[in-house]
Amino acid sequence: VANRKIPETKETSLQWIVRKEDMFEYCGYSTLSNLFIKKNTLDKEEEIEYYKALKKTLHEPATSSHPTKNAANISLIKFSEQSKEQRLRVCNEIKSWGIEKNTALNNLVENLYDGTY
């Protein structure tokens, strides 16, 4: 994937994060993190797919391994670092999932909102 052009890499990564095989999910989130570091963005449709996959990975119990959840968290942090507005959109989206207080995901959102990350 690294030798492909960015749109193909992004598309492939978004396909991987919705697969049921844990290694594909992990690689997809890791690749997206690298793309986000390079300031690549998602269009509206891609963002919807990304949030849907994140919700499955981070919010639904026992769906993904701990390393995959970590990769998803890192990609979320990198995605939110693109701008202050992006960070607020990310926080609002995740809060809309109805996360419980004192959970890792809630703590992540609070840290994003406060600008800790």
Helices and strands as residue ranges (DSSP letters): H 6-16, H 22-37, H 44-54, I 55-59, H 66-80, H 84-95, H 104-114
